């Protein structure tokens, strides 16, 4: 199930746009983005500084000349998708703590998601090749709506529910972006193109604003144990052992990092990765770095990126840099929403298998 940050960071991009085009060898219309694992291949900034995304879309810079035809094809193809799903004619898709999620809302969210995928990848949902993905896509949309309800309930409990004025303002901003993306002039035209109502866009916007408000309410974080380390990354154990031998012979770590490290970002900084807390790097690297004392150099450490020779520069309990503090804050946010979800009474009336 998508985590809570995904509601704020992915709903507007994933449901409205941002799908990776499937390859001929392995079509995958469910893939919204490719997320890299934690990495030590950095410059001065951490590999990831996630935030709750604002209501903003990446829009195309030019309108394809056949957009009208593409829209017509997409709508026809989506009809085949809904026919293949054969959703039941019932009032509610799910219920969260006694509050129903209507089939109408679920259908519009699903239509929005399918429209994005279909337009970006020109998928023909009448083919069995793609129909196999439909239950997964529909299930993810239902998961998003379940978590949206949990987010809104928590925002209400905390007294940070977005105001009607905020929702309308952000919804209107979103409509302007969608009109630009579709090259249409009126709200009704863009709503018709996406097959959604103003109420559904308001629901989407209010969930995003509520998630942001919950995130912002979290307490500021204090100090954590951190290390400042440098590394030399090479591809093979033989190369790593050769580096170790040269270091033992008295050559400078910084010089060898510039000369040999395949992590070009840190190599330009003489291997220096800066300060980082636990959880910032891949696990083998982190364990080795935090086990060292200042001035010590590790034996070769293997990770998915190759072999690292690590020099620990400093170790201290210190305030988190803003980017790492933001990452920690997001982790706390995810944990809180996961706890709320775990304690929620959730019933799914569709896609329960």
Protein Blocks (a to p, Z undefined) as FASTA:
>chain_A
ZZfklmmmmmmmmmngopacddfklgcfkbmbdcddddfbdcfbcfbdcddddddddddf
bdcfklmmmmmmmmmmmmmmmmmnopacdfbfbdeehiacdfklmmmmmmmmmmmmmmmn
opafkbmklmmmmmmmmmmmmmmmmmmmmmmmmmmmnopaccfklmmmmmmmmmmmmmmm
nopabfklmmmmnopafklmmmmmmmmmmmmmmmmmpccddddddddddddddfbfklmm
mmmmmmmnopafklmmmmmmmblklmmnnopabjadehkacfklmmmmmmpcehiacddd
ddfkbccddddfbdcdddddfklmmmmmmmmmmmmmmmmmmmpccddfbhkZZ
